[in-house]
């Protein structure tokens, strides 16, 4: 069964509580939401988003995630490639992190239809996330779910306004 964001063709392809959300780019397992919502306000004046810059970082319970690259920069509508560095609470770079990427539009109640792959980066403690698919304009919250063997699961979220 498909987890959140997994490709699907029908609802039965998804875990309990998720539906197969179909868009032009294909289907993905998502939380139930409406497609006929009224136009959402322009997010360019929204204070919920991050201002992108190299070095932008957010901390979770034990992990700090820092942007070391983005293409395009700042994040734009469509496919994005992000390079992030993961540090533990002591500031040590971690090369043993499993990362699951969950792009979500809180104002629309849905995620992306494209699954993001995560590969080790060329520098210690870095990871390349691609494609981070932000397929429509609006506020996107991208949560990185982090897992290591010696600590409880953690998560860090970045938010970007796309195509204001």
RAZIKA-V74528 format. One record per backbone hydrogen bond with DSSP energy under -1.0 kcal/mol. NH is the residue of the N-H (numbers start at 1). CO is the residue of the C=O. If there is no record, write none. Layout:
NH	CO
NH	CO
This chain:
2	13
5	29
6	3
8	27
13	10
14	11
15	2
18	15
19	30
21	28
23	26
26	23
28	21
29	6
30	19
46	43
50	159
55	67
56	53
58	65
60	63
64	87
65	58
66	85
67	56
68	83
69	83
71	81
78	134
81	71
82	129
83	69
84	127
85	66
86	125
87	64
88	92
91	88
94	86
98	147
100	145
102	143
104	141
105	110
109	105
110	105
117	130
119	128
121	126
126	123
127	84
128	119
129	82
130	117
132	80
133	131
134	78
138	162
140	160
141	104
142	158
143	102
144	156
145	100
146	154
147	98
154	146
156	144
158	142
160	140
162	138
